[in-house]
Amino acid sequence: MLHPILTVDIVPLTLRDGQLCVLRTLREAEPFAGCPALIGGFVHTDEDAHLGAAARRVLHAKAGLADLYVEQLSTFSGPDRDPRGWSASVVYFSLSPIECLQPALDHGLHLTPVDAATGMPFDHDRILAAALERLRGKGAYSDLPARLLPSVFTLADLHEVYEIALGERLNADAFRRKAMERNFLEDTGEKRRMAGANKPSVLYRLRSGHAVFDRRI
């Protein structure tokens, strides 16, 4: 009996020019050589202490990336998703500011707006859709979208990134009030003057730990 194929796939998401984008690579080997695809690789049972370690190893080896925020998404499995045989992939997704992905771009990987990242091999379209569903679902009740921002940001930056991540318009005044009520922001004591603004804006950072809210933001 053949053993199932076991892999990890990673969905790195970021913002570029006001659009939510996914980092993809071109497959070097068959099947589907030359096709844009999510970053993935086989689990190495002789060196991976656990699946999270496998995901981080693959990110580093294939994209030059380390220390990204990653979260396990789901497992995708079945006899038809890989032409080489019955396979299972444990999928992770990451959210980060674009600066953190620069090593991958230097490696030749590329960013694609999520709405245009279609026609990928295996079941990568379905995996990307699941990652976006997680972001839009959990993002409404947590600080998850804020991880797309740099380490310090204004409330206007935060409002914009939530609108992009959730795919909907949010009343600016109500959003700012709720963001402050949720107590997941920390005032840095610094300010930044935005173009066209009458006064400088306060700069915030995320409080340590992960915040999950009891109500939608």
Phi, psi and chi 1 to 4 in degrees:
 res  aa     phi    psi   chi1   chi2   chi3   chi4
   1 MET       -  132.8  179.4 -178.5  -65.3      -
   2 LEU   -75.3  141.3  -65.5  176.0      -      -
   3 HIS   -77.5  146.9  -66.6  -67.1      -      -
   4 PRO   -67.3  152.1   23.2  -32.7      -      -
   5 ILE   -78.9  129.2  -60.9  165.6      -      -
   6 LEU  -120.3  120.9 -179.1   58.3      -      -
   7 THR  -132.5  170.3   61.6      -      -      -
   8 VAL  -121.6  144.2  -69.7      -      -      -
   9 ASP  -127.2  146.9  -74.5  -60.2      -      -
  10 ILE  -126.9  138.6  -55.4   98.2      -      -
  11 VAL  -115.0   90.2 -172.9      -      -      -
  12 PRO   -82.4  121.5   -9.7   28.3      -      -
  13 LEU  -111.7  145.2  -61.3  172.4      -      -
  14 THR  -154.4  177.7 -168.1      -      -      -
  15 LEU  -111.8  136.5  -65.0  179.3      -      -
  16 ARG  -141.9  125.0 -178.1  177.0   64.1 -179.2
  17 ASP    53.3   41.6  -60.4  -30.7      -      -
  18 GLY    74.6   12.2      -      -      -      -
  19 GLN  -120.7  143.0  -71.2 -174.8  -67.0      -
  20 LEU   -77.0  125.6 -173.1   62.7      -      -
  21 CYS  -126.8  156.2  -64.0      -      -      -
  22 VAL  -117.1  139.4   58.9      -      -      -
  23 LEU   -84.7  126.0 -177.0   70.1      -      -
  24 ARG  -129.7  164.2  -59.1 -168.4  -61.1  174.6
  25 THR  -124.9  165.9 -173.8      -      -      -
  26 LEU   -97.6  126.1  -67.1  178.7      -      -
  27 ARG   -64.8  132.8  -75.6 -173.4   56.1   79.7
  28 GLU   -90.2  -26.2  -64.1 -179.0   -7.9      -
  29 ALA  -121.4  160.9      -      -      -      -
  30 GLU   -72.2  151.2  -63.5  -67.8   -7.8      -
  31 PRO   -78.9  157.6   29.1  -35.1      -      -
  32 PHE    67.6   34.9  -51.2  113.9      -      -
  33 ALA   -57.8  136.9      -      -      -      -
  34 GLY    85.5   -3.7      -      -      -      -
  35 CYS   -90.1  140.9  -68.1      -      -      -
  36 PRO   -64.6  135.6  -16.1   29.4      -      -
  37 ALA  -152.6  167.0      -      -      -      -
  38 LEU   -68.5  160.7  -61.2  175.3      -      -
  39 ILE   -76.4  127.7  -57.8  166.2      -      -
  40 GLY  -157.1  169.3      -      -      -      -
  41 GLY  -173.3  168.3      -      -      -      -
  42 PHE   -73.1  148.9  -67.4  105.3      -      -
  43 VAL   -75.0  132.5  173.1      -      -      -
  44 HIS  -104.2  100.2  -67.8  175.2      -      -
  45 THR   -66.1  -18.7   57.7      -      -      -
  46 ASP   -83.9  -11.5   57.9  -22.3      -      -
  47 GLU  -135.7  -16.1   60.2  176.9  -55.8      -
  48 ASP   -91.0  115.2  -63.5  -31.3      -      -
  49 ALA   -67.0  -29.1      -      -      -      -
  50 HIS  -162.0  176.9   46.3   74.6      -      -
  51 LEU   -67.3  -35.3  -70.8  165.9      -      -
  52 GLY   -60.9  -38.7      -      -      -      -
  53 ALA   -65.2  -37.1      -      -      -      -
  54 ALA   -62.6  -43.5      -      -      -      -
  55 ALA   -62.2  -42.6      -      -      -      -
  56 ARG   -69.3  -36.2  -67.7 -169.4  178.9  -81.2
  57 ARG   -63.0  -44.8  174.3 -176.5   53.9   77.0
  58 VAL   -64.1  -41.9  168.3      -      -      -
  59 LEU   -59.8  -41.7  -91.2  177.0      -      -
  60 HIS   -71.6  -43.2 -173.6  -95.5      -      -
  61 ALA   -69.9  -39.0      -      -      -      -
  62 LYS   -99.5  -15.9  -63.6 -164.2  172.0 -177.3
  63 ALA  -132.5   -2.9      -      -      -      -
  64 GLY    68.4   24.3      -      -      -      -
  65 LEU  -107.0  141.5  -63.5  174.0      -      -
  66 ALA  -144.7  157.2      -      -      -      -
  67 ASP    62.3   30.2  -59.3  -35.8      -      -
  68 LEU   -83.5  152.0  -67.7 -173.1      -      -
  69 TYR   -70.9  120.6  167.7   81.4      -      -
  70 VAL  -128.8  147.1  -66.2      -      -      -
  71 GLU  -137.2  135.4 -179.7  174.3  -47.9      -
  72 GLN   -69.9  134.5 -170.3  174.5  127.1      -
  73 LEU   -98.1  -62.5  176.5   64.3      -      -
  74 SER  -173.1  176.6 -173.3      -      -      -
  75 THR  -113.3  132.5  -60.7      -      -      -
  76 PHE  -114.6  129.0  -66.4   76.2      -      -
  77 SER  -150.3  164.1   61.6      -      -      -
  78 GLY   146.5  172.8      -      -      -      -
  79 PRO   -82.2  -12.6   30.0  -35.2      -      -
  80 ASP  -111.5   -2.4  -58.2  -40.0      -      -
  81 ARG   -82.3  -18.2   58.9 -178.4  -56.8  -83.9
  82 ASP  -135.5  123.8 -169.5  -39.7      -      -
  83 PRO   -64.1  -11.6   22.1  -32.4      -      -
  84 ARG   -82.8  -10.9  -67.0  168.6  -67.2 -171.8
  85 GLY   140.4 -176.1      -      -      -      -
  86 TRP   -59.6  129.3 -156.5  103.2      -      -
  87 SER  -139.9  157.3   69.5      -      -      -
  88 ALA  -136.3  136.0      -      -      -      -
  89 SER  -126.6  127.2  179.9      -      -      -
  90 VAL   -91.5  121.6 -179.5      -      -      -
  91 VAL  -106.3  137.6  176.4      -      -      -
  92 TYR  -121.2  152.4  -67.2   78.1      -      -
  93 PHE  -128.5  153.7   75.4  102.2      -      -
  94 SER  -130.6  150.3   80.6      -      -      -
  95 LEU  -125.8  129.8  -56.2  170.6      -      -
  96 SER  -159.8  156.2   58.3      -      -      -
  97 PRO   -66.0  153.8   21.8  -31.2      -      -
  98 ILE   -59.8  -29.5 -168.2  170.2      -      -
  99 GLU   -59.6  -33.4  -66.2   81.2    5.5      -
 100 CYS   -70.2  -19.3  -67.0      -      -      -
 101 LEU   -96.1    2.1  -60.0 -176.2      -      -
 102 GLN   -56.8  -40.0 -169.6   58.3   49.6      -
 103 PRO   -57.6  -35.8  -26.5   36.3      -      -
 104 ALA   -69.5  -39.7      -      -      -      -
 105 LEU   -65.6  -35.2  -58.1  178.5      -      -
 106 ASP   -67.2  -26.1  -66.4  -19.4      -      -
 107 HIS   -78.7   -5.9  -91.4   61.4      -      -
 108 GLY    99.1    2.3      -      -      -      -
 109 LEU   -75.2  165.8  -79.9   73.5      -      -
 110 HIS  -139.1  155.6   54.3  -81.0      -      -
 111 LEU  -100.1  138.9  -69.1  171.0      -      -
 112 THR  -133.2  133.0  -55.6      -      -      -
 113 PRO   -53.8  138.6  -26.6   35.3      -      -
 114 VAL   -60.3  -31.2  -65.9      -      -      -
 115 ASP   -70.1  -20.6  -67.7  -20.6      -      -
 116 ALA  -100.2   -6.1      -      -      -      -
 117 ALA   -86.1   71.4      -      -      -      -
 118 THR  -122.0  170.0   58.4      -      -      -
 119 GLY    72.2   25.4      -      -      -      -
 120 MET   -80.4  157.4  -69.0 -174.5  -75.9      -
 121 PRO   -72.1  175.8   26.3  -34.2      -      -
 122 PHE    54.4 -135.4  -51.8  107.0      -      -
 123 ASP  -115.5   35.4   51.2   -0.6      -      -
 124 HIS   -66.0  -29.5  -72.5 -172.3      -      -
 125 ASP   -62.5  -42.8  -75.4   11.3      -      -
 126 ARG   -67.5  -37.1 -171.4  161.5   66.9   95.6
 127 ILE   -64.8  -45.7  -70.6  173.5      -      -
 128 LEU   -60.8  -42.9  175.2   58.5      -      -
 129 ALA   -60.3  -38.5      -      -      -      -
 130 ALA   -67.2  -38.5      -      -      -      -
 131 ALA   -64.5  -41.4      -      -      -      -
 132 LEU   -66.9  -37.9  -64.1  175.8      -      -
 133 GLU   -62.9  -41.2 -176.5  178.7    0.2      -
 134 ARG   -62.9  -45.8  170.1   71.0   63.6   83.7
 135 LEU   -60.4  -46.0  172.8   59.9      -      -
 136 ARG   -74.4  -29.9  -71.8  163.2 -177.5  162.8
 137 GLY   -78.9  -57.3      -      -      -      -
 138 LYS   -70.0  -30.8 -174.9  176.7  177.6 -179.4
 139 GLY   -62.0  -28.9      -      -      -      -
 140 ALA   -71.2  -16.4      -      -      -      -
 141 TYR  -122.6   15.2  -62.9   90.9      -      -
 142 SER  -153.3  178.6   74.7      -      -      -
 143 ASP   -86.7   11.2   65.2   -0.3      -      -
 144 LEU   -53.3  -48.5 -163.8   60.2      -      -
 145 PRO   -60.3  -27.5  -25.9   36.9      -      -
 146 ALA   -64.5  -17.7      -      -      -      -
 147 ARG   -74.1   -6.2  -61.2  179.9 -173.6  -78.2
 148 LEU   -81.5   -9.2  -66.3  162.8      -      -
 149 LEU   -94.7  159.6  -71.1  168.6      -      -
 150 PRO   -61.3  176.1  -18.5   30.2      -      -
 151 SER   -65.2  -28.1   56.9      -      -      -
 152 VAL  -125.8  147.0  -63.3      -      -      -
 153 PHE  -161.0  164.8   46.9   83.1      -      -
 154 THR   -95.9  167.4   66.3      -      -      -
 155 LEU   -63.8  -32.2  -76.3  177.9      -      -
 156 ALA   -64.5  -40.8      -      -      -      -
 157 ASP   -60.4  -44.6  -65.0  -28.3      -      -
 158 LEU   -63.6  -43.8 -172.0   68.2      -      -
 159 HIS   -58.5  -45.8  177.0 -123.6      -      -
 160 GLU   -62.5  -43.3 -179.6 -178.2   22.3      -
 161 VAL   -69.6  -33.5   80.2      -      -      -
 162 TYR   -66.7  -40.4  -93.7   80.3      -      -
 163 GLU   -62.3  -42.2  -73.2 -165.2  -32.4      -
 164 ILE   -67.5  -46.3  -66.1  169.8      -      -
 165 ALA   -66.3  -39.6      -      -      -      -
 166 LEU   -86.1  -15.0  -58.5 -176.1      -      -
 167 GLY    69.3   34.0      -      -      -      -
 168 GLU  -153.1  158.1   60.1 -178.4  -83.4      -
 169 ARG   -81.3  140.6  -62.4  -61.7  -62.2  -89.8
 170 LEU  -126.2  129.6  -59.1  170.4      -      -
 171 ASN   -56.8  124.8  178.0  -86.6      -      -
 172 ALA   -62.3  -46.6      -      -      -      -
 173 ASP   -65.6  -43.7  -69.0  -22.5      -      -
 174 ALA   -65.8  -39.1      -      -      -      -
 175 PHE   -62.6  -46.4  174.1   85.4      -      -
 176 ARG   -62.8  -40.9  -67.4  178.4 -176.6 -141.0
 177 ARG   -63.0  -45.7 -176.8  178.1   66.2 -105.4
 178 LYS   -66.9  -38.0  -69.9  178.3 -178.9  179.0
 179 ALA   -60.9  -40.8      -      -      -      -
 180 MET   -71.9  -34.6  -61.5  -50.5  -63.7      -
 181 GLU   -66.5  -31.9  -71.3  173.6   -6.7      -
 182 ARG   -72.5  -16.5  -61.1  -56.8 -175.4  -95.6
 183 ASN    61.2   37.5 -161.0   33.8      -      -
 184 PHE  -107.2    5.0   68.8  105.3      -      -
 185 LEU  -111.3  149.2  -58.0  177.0      -      -
 186 GLU  -127.0  125.9 -178.1  176.6   80.9      -
 187 ASP   -68.5  125.5 -171.6  -24.8      -      -
 188 THR   -81.0  -12.9   66.1      -      -      -
 189 GLY    83.5    2.2      -      -      -      -
 190 GLU  -113.0  162.6  -59.2  176.1   -1.9      -
 191 LYS  -135.6  158.8  -65.1 -175.7  177.7 -178.0
 192 ARG  -136.5  132.7  177.2 -165.7  -61.0  155.4
 193 ARG   -87.6  120.0 -176.1  174.1  -66.1  -80.8
 194 MET   -87.0  153.1  -49.7  -60.6  -70.9      -
 195 ALA   -59.8  127.9      -      -      -      -
 196 GLY    81.8   -2.2      -      -      -      -
 197 ALA   -85.4  147.7      -      -      -      -
 198 ASN   -78.3  -26.4  -66.2  -35.4      -      -
 199 LYS  -144.0  157.4   58.9 -179.2 -178.7 -180.0
 200 PRO   -68.2  152.3   22.4  -31.7      -      -
 201 SER   -98.0  143.5  -61.2      -      -      -
 202 VAL   -67.8  140.4  175.4      -      -      -
 203 LEU   -99.9  134.4  -69.1  173.8      -      -
 204 TYR  -119.8  164.1  -65.5   90.7      -      -
 205 ARG  -135.3  163.6   66.0  169.5   67.5   93.2
 206 LEU   -73.3  139.8  -72.1  176.7      -      -
 207 ARG   -67.4  155.0  -68.2 -172.2 -177.1  -82.7
 208 SER   -63.8  149.7   59.1      -      -      -
 209 GLY    88.3  176.6      -      -      -      -
 210 HIS  -108.0  132.7  -54.8  -60.4      -      -
 211 ALA  -103.6  128.2      -      -      -      -
 212 VAL  -119.8  128.2  177.1      -      -      -
 213 PHE   -92.7  158.6  -43.7  136.7      -      -
 214 ASP   -85.4  -10.9   57.6   -5.6      -      -
 215 ARG  -141.5  160.4  -60.3 -174.0  -53.6  -80.2
 216 ARG   -61.7  140.8 -177.7 -176.7  175.0   88.6
 217 ILE   -76.3      - -165.3  162.2      -      -
